[in-house]
Structures are given as structure tokens and as C-alpha cells.
């Protein structure tokens, strides 16, 4: 009797052992993986965008500057190149020849490149006759754009001497809804300084520096003729 019962149990149990039980499909909202968070936006994209708003938005813009002792120069925005989130503005121009063409051995051409990268607007220039910075490469302004923002940068002057500049956004004015930033750059190792006004949508509207001669020094610079400038 025991043997018969065991055989009956095995006979009934064998089909059960071979069955595969499957879970019913999960309903909406149940047992689903959470959505992956969206990647964080690179903060330099917004910073670079703020700096780009300080310059003309398209190629062909012309600047006309006049200044100290009948000084003048003019320049044109030739190209704007975008490299990922960075921007490169290539500018060509010419300094007015005060000699009326007699200074044939002097080059009055100028080339300026504005580069926006990592929240910094940098100027690089090639020229022989501009009444401009003592430094061929200089960070003009950086984010955050606000009154009182300070930073220090190392620069090399035209005699290949390195120095440190203490830079400050001294003022921010709002002229008819357009911001104008005043930035001052002071040499930590001398009395030399530079001062710029940078206007949204235009760029540089005034420049001043301490002009140091052999026997004296005094402020000198130039300003933008806004009526003559533009597209």
C-alpha cells in the first residue's frame, strides 16, 4: 500500500515540477526603473553667452575711434567663429597716419582677436602704432558681470617683462536699458593703469591709460565715435 501511494505521488508531482510559472507583466507605474536625470548644463555656456552680448552679434560691424592729440583708428569685424561654446572674433583695421603718408617705414595696420572662453573675454592684438594697451594679450572682462568683481592676471609687456594686474569692474551703468561696464587694470609693480568702458552690443567705447614718457606721465586714450560706427 505504501509503495502504491508513493508511485501515485510521484506520478502527480512530475508534471508540476516541469511547469514554468511566469509573473504577469508590470502595470504602468509599477516596478519600472526611474528615469535618468538630465545632464547638468555646462555653466560656461551661459557665462560665454553673457560675454558675447557685450560685442556685436554679426560680422561687418565698424568701429571709428578718436582720441588724444588727433589720434584715431578704425577697424572692422571680419569673422565670428564658434568653436563649441567658445567664440572667436577676428578684427582688422588701420591707425590714422598723422604724417599724411610721409612715414613710409611705419606699419599702421592692426589686427585684433577677441576670444570668449571659460567665462573670460580676452584681447590679443598685433599692431605697431595704436595708442592702446602695453600688453598684446589681456583679459578684458570676466564673469560674473557685476560691480566690485575683482581678479588678478599675469601679463607680459612689449619689453617682454611680466607683471601682475589687479583688475576691477568699478562701475556698471544702465543707459536706456543697455549696460556699460567700467573696468580698471592696475599694475601692482608701478603706477601704470588702464581703464575701459565696454558697452553691450558694441564692445569697447573708451580707453585710457597712463602714458609714461621719459620725463613725464599723463593719462591718454581714445573714445568711440558712435554716430560713425555700426553696420
Secondary structure in CASP SS format (residue, H / E / C, confidence):
PFRMAT SS
TARGET T0000
AUTHOR 0000-0000-0000
METHOD secondary structure of the structure
MODEL  1
X C 1.00
X H 1.00
X H 1.00
X H 1.00
X H 1.00
X H 1.00
X H 1.00
X H 1.00
X H 1.00
X H 1.00
X H 1.00
X H 1.00
X H 1.00
X H 1.00
X H 1.00
X H 1.00
X H 1.00
X C 1.00
X C 1.00
X C 1.00
X C 1.00
X C 1.00
X C 1.00
X C 1.00
X C 1.00
X C 1.00
X C 1.00
X C 1.00
X C 1.00
X C 1.00
X C 1.00
X C 1.00
X C 1.00
X C 1.00
X C 1.00
X C 1.00
X C 1.00
X C 1.00
X C 1.00
X C 1.00
X C 1.00
X C 1.00
X H 1.00
X H 1.00
X H 1.00
X H 1.00
X H 1.00
X H 1.00
X H 1.00
X H 1.00
X H 1.00
X H 1.00
X C 1.00
X C 1.00
X C 1.00
X C 1.00
X C 1.00
X C 1.00
X C 1.00
X C 1.00
X C 1.00
X E 1.00
X E 1.00
X E 1.00
X E 1.00
X E 1.00
X E 1.00
X H 1.00
X H 1.00
X H 1.00
X C 1.00
X E 1.00
X E 1.00
X E 1.00
X E 1.00
X E 1.00
X E 1.00
X E 1.00
X E 1.00
X E 1.00
X E 1.00
X E 1.00
X E 1.00
X C 1.00
X C 1.00
X E 1.00
X E 1.00
X E 1.00
X E 1.00
X E 1.00
X E 1.00
X E 1.00
X E 1.00
X E 1.00
X E 1.00
X C 1.00
X C 1.00
X C 1.00
X C 1.00
X C 1.00
X C 1.00
X C 1.00
X C 1.00
X C 1.00
X C 1.00
X C 1.00
X C 1.00
X C 1.00
X E 1.00
X E 1.00
X E 1.00
X E 1.00
X E 1.00
X E 1.00
X E 1.00
X E 1.00
X E 1.00
X C 1.00
X C 1.00
X E 1.00
X E 1.00
X E 1.00
X E 1.00
X E 1.00
X E 1.00
X E 1.00
X E 1.00
X C 1.00
X C 1.00
X C 1.00
X C 1.00
X C 1.00
X C 1.00
X C 1.00
X E 1.00
X C 1.00
X E 1.00
X E 1.00
X E 1.00
X E 1.00
X E 1.00
X E 1.00
X C 1.00
X C 1.00
X C 1.00
X C 1.00
X C 1.00
X C 1.00
X C 1.00
X E 1.00
X E 1.00
X E 1.00
X E 1.00
X E 1.00
X E 1.00
X E 1.00
X E 1.00
X C 1.00
X C 1.00
X C 1.00
X C 1.00
X E 1.00
X E 1.00
X E 1.00
X E 1.00
X E 1.00
X E 1.00
X E 1.00
X E 1.00
X E 1.00
X E 1.00
X E 1.00
X E 1.00
X E 1.00
X E 1.00
X C 1.00
X C 1.00
X E 1.00
X E 1.00
X E 1.00
X E 1.00
X E 1.00
X E 1.00
X E 1.00
X E 1.00
X E 1.00
X E 1.00
X C 1.00
X C 1.00
X C 1.00
X C 1.00
X C 1.00
X E 1.00
X E 1.00
X E 1.00
X E 1.00
X E 1.00
X E 1.00
X E 1.00
X C 1.00
X C 1.00
X C 1.00
X E 1.00
X E 1.00
X E 1.00
X E 1.00
X E 1.00
X E 1.00
X E 1.00
X E 1.00
X E 1.00
X E 1.00
X C 1.00
X C 1.00
X C 1.00
X C 1.00
X E 1.00
X E 1.00
X E 1.00
X E 1.00
X E 1.00
X E 1.00
X E 1.00
X E 1.00
X C 1.00
X C 1.00
X C 1.00
X C 1.00
X C 1.00
X E 1.00
X C 1.00
END
